[in-house]
Amino acid sequence: MRRISIVVNSSLAKRQFLCTPLFDILRSDPKNEITIFAQPKDFSEKINFKGIKIRTYEGLLWLRKLGIKRSSIVFFAYIILGIKKSDIIILISWMDEELTAVLKLAKKFGIPTLFIQEGMLNAWEKYLVDIYPTKILAWGEAARSAYIERGIAPERIEVTGQPRFDWYYKLKKNDVFSKINGKKTLLYATQPLWKEPVKFENGEDIIIKTFDIIYNTCRKLDLQLVCKLHPSDKPDYYRKDDVIILEETGLSPKNYKKWYCNTGYDPSIDDIKRLGYILLASDIVVTMFSTVGLEALILNKPVIFLDIAGFVKKDSVSRVLTKKASNFFVNNKEDFESAVIKYLENPHIYDDFMKKVVYDFAYKQDGKASERVVLAIEGLLSKNARA
């Protein structure tokens, strides 16, 4: 029996791992005994956890009232909960103080660790201490290069692609809203900048200005605007009579004023696929810096990253994005309108460039990223068994 421990310290990580073929492959192997060590939040019934053990440190959080750091609680809680018996520890969230504590714990007990890149930004985030996982699985060469630039040894890094995108490989176009009111559709994937006061002191103002640019351009060019809300965004910013808001999940649309997509951070596999169908049905996809932009590129849809926030100047990942995906970035109203018109005239104008960008950031789109990750896990397990 191989004891596989999966550490989930963010809800987004649930989507990036538990809603992928990778999780299905791991739990279908009778040799694997899987335990999920999770942040203190209940898992949705949308995901089948039959035969999976779930351990949480929720009962120890009262210790924070005594001034004990959360990372210290995690360190000792996971020891108590049995993580030291693991044959491998898989980390699927951004590298924060809690996961750094897990890395220290794994090093203490000689347990190999595997870190799966969670989002486009995570490859460039700084670890809190100079300690790295045994193996890092990157979405594409862009992330691998960024890790190496940070000083991480190349032999620790392997490019596999993102298992969550495997669902998209077999998706067929589904006319979710192919022609609403006889118009072409622009899908806007929002970002809740109001939640990030450190990076964006004027986040709410940026949200409003960005939406105004998109909304007014859609009215001018007679496009149907559809807003795919970030799971933690507020729909009030985007409510207008002629705007469709995707803000809930799990049901069919009742009318054109209220469609259904992601709710919270806990989508099901069907929700992931539904987003794929929505992207396929859109004529143009716009975002600030959401991973949805990459997903749209994977599905060969025209994409615009509208960055009036100057995020490119605030975060190194955006500098990498603009360097490698420059054709898709604009930062003002005039250039945005021109980009939309260009796509309307020729939706395939950047197809060749798009393929290169997708390969750089998400590797091969062959539906086999999950299998490559499984091979990496098997490799670490075999190496640890021989040691």
N, C-alpha and C positions, 0 to 999 in steps of 0.2 A: 504494500500500500504506500503510495506517495502522498505525503501530507502537503497540500498546496494552500498557502494562506494568501488571501487577497485583501489588501488594505484600501479602503474607500473612505477618504476624508472630505469628499465634496459630492454634491448631488450631480454635478455635471459628469463626474467620473462614472456614475451609474450608467449614464447614457453611452459613454465612450467604451464601456466594457461589458456591462451586464446585458445590454441590448444588442449584442453582436453575435455573429456565428462563432466567434472565439469562445465565448462562455458556454455555448451549446456543445462545442467539441470537447472542452475540458470536462464538463460534468457528465458527458456521455461515456467517458472512459472509466470502466469499473475499477481501474487501478488507482484512480484519483480520489482522495478524501479532501474535500474542499471546505475551508472555513473562511468566512468573510468577517474581517474586523472593520467595523463601521463607526462613523461618527454617530452620536446619539440621536438618530432620526429613524423613524420606522420606514421600512421598505414598502413600496407599493405592491398591492396584490396583482398588479399587471404582470409582474415577473414571477416565473415559477421557480421557487427556491426549494422544491421538494428534494430532500436528501442533502441539503446544504446547511452547514452550521453557521449561525450568525452570532458574533460576540460584540458587545458594545461596552464602553466605559461610562455610560450614562450614570450609573449608580455611584460613581466616584467624583462626579463633578462638584459636589458640595465642598470638596477640598479646596476649590478655588477661593472660597470665602476666607480660607486661612492664608491666602497669599501664595498658594502653590501654583506654579505655572502649568498651563494646560499640557505642554509638551512633557513635563515631568509626570503628570497624571497618566498620559498615554503610555509613557515608557514603562511605568510600573504596572499599570492595568493590563497591558498586553502580556507582560510576563505572567501575571496572575491568571490571565485567561488562556494561557497555554501556547503563545506564539513561538516560544523557544523550542517547541517540538516540531516546527516546520522543516520540511525538506527544501522548500523555496518560499520566498516572500515576494509577491507581485505587488508593485506600487502603481496605482492607476490615477493618481491625482497630481496636481501641481506640487512642486517641491516646497513645502512650507515647514514651519517649526515642528509640526507633528510628525511629518514624514522624515524629517531629519532625525528625530528621536528614534523612529523605527530603524533607520539606517544604522544608528549607533548600537541599537539593541541587536540587530542582525550581525553586526561585526563582532559584538561581544560573544555571541554564541556560534559564530562561524557558519551562519546561514547565508547562502547566495541570494542576492536580490536582483529583481528585474523591474526596471522602470519603463512603462509604456507612455510615450509622449501623449499628453492629454489634449492640448489645443495648439493652435498656431503660435500663441504667445509663449507657451511654456518652455520652448527650447531656449529662450533667451533670458529666462528669469534666473536670478542669482540664488544659489543655495546659501543657506544661512551659515554653514560651516563647510570647510574643505573636506567633504566626505561624499563619495559618489557610489551609486549602485554598481553591482558587479557587471551588469549589462544594461545598456540603454537602447531601447528600440525607438528609432526616429521614423516619422512619417515619410520623409524624403531627404534628398541630398542637402537641401537648404538648411534643414534643422541639424543634420549631421555636421555640416560645415560650421554652423554656429556653436555647437558643442565643442568642437575641436578648437575654435578660436578662443573659447573660454578656458582652454587648457586641459580639457578632458582627453585622456589617451584614446586615439582612434580605435584601438582594439576593443575598447569597451562598447563601442557604438555600432549598431547594425540597422540598416534601413529595411523596413518591412512594409511600410504603408500603414494605414489606419483601418483596423478591422470593422469599424462602424460603416465605412464606405463600401464594404463588400455587398451590403444590401442593394446598393444602387446599380451594381453591375448588371443585374437581370431585370431592372425596372423597365416597364414599357410605358410609353406615354399614355396618360390618362387625362382626358380633358376635364380637369377639375373646374377650371373657369377659363376655357379657351377664348371665348368671345363674350365678355359681359357687356351688355348694351351695345353689341357690335363693335367694341373697341379692343385694341391691343392692350396688353396688361403689363404694368410696371410693378414689380414686387419690391417693397422696401423692408429689409430686415433691420430692425431698430437696435440701438444700444442704450442702456440705461445709465447715461453719464452722470445723472443726478446722484447716483450711488457712489461715485468716486471723487469725493471732494479734494483728495490729495492731488490727483492728477488733473482734475478739471474743477477749478473753483467756480467757474461759470458754466457748469455742466448743463443746467436746465436751459440756459440761454442758447447753448450750442444745439441742444435737442430741438428747440423751437425754430431756430434759424435754418437748420438742416432740413427739417420737415417742410418749412415754408418754401425753400428752393425746390424741393421735389414736388410738392403739391402744386405750386404755380406752374412749373414746367409741364406737369401732366395736364393741367387745364389748358395751357396754351397749345399743346400738341395733341389734345383730345385723346389722352391715354387714361385707362382705368387704373387708379392707384389702389394697390392692396398692401396693407401693412402686416407683416409677420412679426409680431411682437417678440422681443427678447423675453424669456420666461419670467424675468423679474421687473419688466417695464410696466409703466402705467398707461392704460389705454386712453386716458383723458387727454394726453398730449395730441392724439391723432384723430379725435372724433370730429368728423365732418360728414354731412349728408351723403356726399358722393365718394366716400372712402370706405373700403371694406377692411375690417379689422379681424385678423386671425388671433383669437385670444383664448380659445378653449380647445379641448381635445376629446377624442373618443366618440364623436357623433357626426352625423351628416349635417351639412349646412341647412339651417331653417329658412334663411333668406339672404339676400345679397348684403344686408347691413351687418350680418354677424356670421362669420365662418368659423371653422374650428381647426385648430392646429395644436401647438404645444401649451400645456398647462404646467406651471411650476417647473421644477427641475427633475421631474420623475416621469418621463414619457415611456410608453411601451414600445415594443418593436414595431407595432402597427403605426404608431405615431411617427417613428423615424422614417418609415417607408412613405407615410403620408406627406411628410415634408419633401421627400424626393419627387413625388407626383406633383406637388404644388410648384416646385422649381421647374419641372419639365413643362408645366402648363403655362409658365410665365414667359413673356416676350423679352423682358429686360429685368435684371436683378440688381438692386442697389443696396449698399450697406456702408457703414463707416469703416469697420474693421472686423466684422463678425466672420466666424468660420463658415457661415452660410455662403459667403462670397466664394470661398474655395469649393464648397459643395456644388454651387451653381456652375463653376468652371468645369468641374468633373463631369457634369451632365451636359457640357457643351452649350451653356446658355450665356448670352451677352451679360457682362458684369461691369459695374462701375463702383469703385470705392470712393465715396465722397467725403473728403477729409478737411472740412473747414475748421475742425477743432485743432489742427496742427499736431495731431497725434504722432505724425511722422517725426516731429522734432522732440517728442517726449519719450519715445520708446524705441529701442533698437530694433525690435521685430519689424516695425513699420518701415524702418530704413532698409531692411533686407527686402521687404515686400516691394517697396517702390523701386528698388534697384533691379529686382528680378521680374517684376510685374508692372513696370512703369506705364504701359499702355492703358491700364485699367484705373489709374489714379487721377482724380481731379480735386481741386481745392477751392473752387469758386463757382458762382452761379452761371457765368458765361460759358466756362469750359464744360460744366455739367450739361447744359442745354445742348451744346455742340456735340458732346459725346452721345447723348440720347438720339439726336437726329442722325448721327453717323451710323448708329446701330439699326435704326429704323430703315435706313436706306440700304444697309448691307449687314445683316445680322452675323455673317460669317467672315467679317473683315479681318478678325484676329485669330482665326481658327488655328493656324500653324503655331503662332506665338502662344496661344492658349494651351496647346498640348505640351509645350515645353514647360510652361509654368506649373501645370498640373503634375508633371513628372518630377519637377524640382521640389514641390511641396507635398506631394501625396504619393509619389512613386507609381508603380504599375497599377492601372485600374483593371485588374483581371479577376476580381472577386476572390483572390487568394491571400489577402493580407493576413487573415485569421490563421491560415495554415502556416504561413511563415513565422508568425508569433509562436504558434504551438511548437514548431521545430526548435525555436530559440529556447523555449521553456524545457523541452526534452533534452536539449544539449546541456543546459545547466544542471538538470537533475542527474543526468548520466555522469557528468564530471564530478558532481558532489558525491555520488554513490561510489565512485572509484577512489576518491580522496581518503 
